[in-house]
Amino acid sequence: MMHPAFEAFSTSILPVLDIAGTAVFAVSGALAAARERLTILTFMFFAAITGVGGGTVRDLLIGAPVAWMHNSAGITVCMVCALLVWFTPGRLWSERAVDWFDGMGIAAYGVYGSAKAIAYGIPLIPAALMGIVSACMGGIFRDVLAGVPSIIIRPELYVTAVALSSCSYVLLTAAGLPTTLAAAIAITAGFALRALALIKGLGLPHYRK
């Protein structure tokens, strides 16, 4: 018999977040390749590793089947996004487009990662951490491949915004809010904080000796 939490997860709107998060992360990966003026195959590789990298780590950690190995939708979305960026004139993308698409991705994936972890029986605190892992790893892989400083060590709030999304979702659903409403609030809060950080340069205090 299907576990009630998994059944609720599978029949909710949450799996749509997986595709949405994959798409915006894939675009950010392809834009990173565009910034380096790489080949179309490299565009696809960057889009794929950014789009499904975090979800792959999450699925391995929570004991779930790796999603893109069993359903081609995610990897197909990555390829389509890579082609979209390849055929779109570069002048239409702002210099910070990678950061903005990444910001949308972390908000969506922070929620989806936590929701999927809960559905697989992971306790609430580790589930919130799984949301953070899901959202951050794709961007880390992208930046390592591009040879640029990882996005998580840049001065503006980043992991904090992901944590706001994932922790908000976990707490709101634990308090009894409907899944869709909790997800909408959590995504909005996480993206709003990341957007404010990008616009205003907000960051946490740095360590001082």
Buried (B, 14 or more C-beta within 10 A) or exposed (E): EEEEBBEBBEEBEBBEBBBBBBBBBBBBBBBBBBBBEBEBEBBBBBBBBBBBBBBBBBBEBBEBEBBBEEEEEBBEBBBBBBBBBBEBEEEEBEEEBBBBBBBBBBBBBBBBBBBBBBBBEBEBEBBBBBBBBBBBBBBBBBBEBBEBEBBEEBEBBBBBBBBBBBBBBBBBBEEEBEBEEBBBBBBEBBBBBBBBBBEEEBEEEEEEE
